[in-house]
Amino acid sequence: MFIGAFDDDGTLLGAGILTKGEDPDYPSEAWKIPATDDQIAILHLLAVGPAARGKGGR
């Protein structure tokens, strides 16, 4: 699933790719909090546009 964040004028600020459930390409580890596949999403890619860099909250 592609996700994106845009500002009010439509400029893309950031984007990412999520997959739902555990990924078979990654070794299975025990979660500290029990979760089913429908409660898990894995972030595979995160990109932040130049106009949005350095503007995160603290």
ZADO-1210 file (C-alpha; in nm, 4 decimals, padded with zeros to 6 digits):
<atoms>
<atom x="00.0000" y="00.0000" z="00.0000" code="MET" pos="1"/>
<atom x="00.1344" y="00.3429" z="-00.0974" code="PHE" pos="2"/>
<atom x="00.0835" y="00.6203" z="00.1553" code="ILE" pos="3"/>
<atom x="00.1519" y="00.9883" z="00.1040" code="GLY" pos="4"/>
<atom x="00.1338" y="01.3126" z="00.2967" code="ALA" pos="5"/>
<atom x="00.0536" y="01.6368" z="00.1171" code="PHE" pos="6"/>
<atom x="00.0416" y="01.9979" z="00.2292" code="ASP" pos="7"/>
<atom x="-00.2549" y="02.2274" z="00.1641" code="ASP" pos="8"/>
<atom x="-00.1394" y="02.3224" z="-00.1884" code="ASP" pos="9"/>
<atom x="-00.0902" y="01.9599" z="-00.2944" code="GLY" pos="10"/>
<atom x="00.2885" y="01.9378" z="-00.2578" code="THR" pos="11"/>
<atom x="00.3994" y="01.5867" z="-00.1698" code="LEU" pos="12"/>
<atom x="00.5754" y="01.6030" z="00.1668" code="LEU" pos="13"/>
<atom x="00.6501" y="01.2362" z="00.2211" code="GLY" pos="14"/>
<atom x="00.5630" y="00.8894" z="00.1035" code="ALA" pos="15"/>
<atom x="00.5949" y="00.5328" z="00.2169" code="GLY" pos="16"/>
<atom x="00.5076" y="00.1750" z="00.1331" code="ILE" pos="17"/>
<atom x="00.3292" y="-00.0456" z="00.3863" code="LEU" pos="18"/>
<atom x="00.2413" y="-00.4111" z="00.3748" code="THR" pos="19"/>
<atom x="-00.0211" y="-00.5621" z="00.6002" code="LYS" pos="20"/>
<atom x="00.0654" y="-00.8614" z="00.8159" code="GLY" pos="21"/>
<atom x="00.3988" y="-01.0211" z="00.8856" code="GLU" pos="22"/>
<atom x="00.6344" y="-01.0390" z="00.5885" code="ASP" pos="23"/>
<atom x="00.7640" y="-01.3896" z="00.5088" code="PRO" pos="24"/>
<atom x="01.0957" y="-01.2372" z="00.3921" code="ASP" pos="25"/>
<atom x="01.1749" y="-01.1214" z="00.7458" code="TYR" pos="26"/>
<atom x="01.2572" y="-01.3568" z="01.0299" code="PRO" pos="27"/>
<atom x="00.9684" y="-01.3996" z="01.2687" code="SER" pos="28"/>
<atom x="01.0298" y="-01.2454" z="01.6071" code="GLU" pos="29"/>
<atom x="00.8084" y="-01.2477" z="01.9114" code="ALA" pos="30"/>
<atom x="00.6150" y="-00.9228" z="01.9475" code="TRP" pos="31"/>
<atom x="00.6281" y="-00.7542" z="02.2879" code="LYS" pos="32"/>
<atom x="00.2560" y="-00.6931" z="02.2473" code="ILE" pos="33"/>
<atom x="00.0560" y="-00.9845" z="02.1030" code="PRO" pos="34"/>
<atom x="-00.0933" y="-00.8960" z="01.7619" code="ALA" pos="35"/>
<atom x="-00.2682" y="-01.0747" z="01.4791" code="THR" pos="36"/>
<atom x="-00.1768" y="-01.0259" z="01.1113" code="ASP" pos="37"/>
<atom x="-00.4626" y="-00.7802" z="01.0627" code="ASP" pos="38"/>
<atom x="-00.3131" y="-00.5616" z="01.3404" code="GLN" pos="39"/>
<atom x="00.0391" y="-00.5539" z="01.1904" code="ILE" pos="40"/>
<atom x="00.1791" y="-00.3316" z="00.9147" code="ALA" pos="41"/>
<atom x="00.5426" y="-00.3190" z="00.8053" code="ILE" pos="42"/>
<atom x="00.6945" y="00.0028" z="00.6712" code="LEU" pos="43"/>
<atom x="00.9270" y="-00.0910" z="00.3834" code="HIS" pos="44"/>
<atom x="01.0108" y="00.2539" z="00.2520" code="LEU" pos="45"/>
<atom x="00.9902" y="00.6065" z="00.3883" code="LEU" pos="46"/>
<atom x="01.0862" y="00.9138" z="00.1876" code="ALA" pos="47"/>
<atom x="01.0616" y="01.2787" z="00.2910" code="VAL" pos="48"/>
<atom x="01.0596" y="01.5538" z="00.0295" code="GLY" pos="49"/>
<atom x="01.3199" y="01.8317" z="00.0524" code="PRO" pos="50"/>
<atom x="01.0552" y="02.0944" z="00.1366" code="ALA" pos="51"/>
<atom x="00.9474" y="01.8963" z="00.4441" code="ALA" pos="52"/>
<atom x="01.2857" y="01.7959" z="00.5869" code="ARG" pos="53"/>
<atom x="01.3768" y="01.9217" z="00.9314" code="GLY" pos="54"/>
<atom x="01.0196" y="02.0233" z="01.0182" code="LYS" pos="55"/>
<atom x="00.9231" y="01.7341" z="01.2455" code="GLY" pos="56"/>
<atom x="00.7920" y="01.7837" z="01.5956" code="GLY" pos="57"/>
<atom x="01.0110" y="01.7494" z="01.9013" code="ARG" pos="58"/>
</atoms>
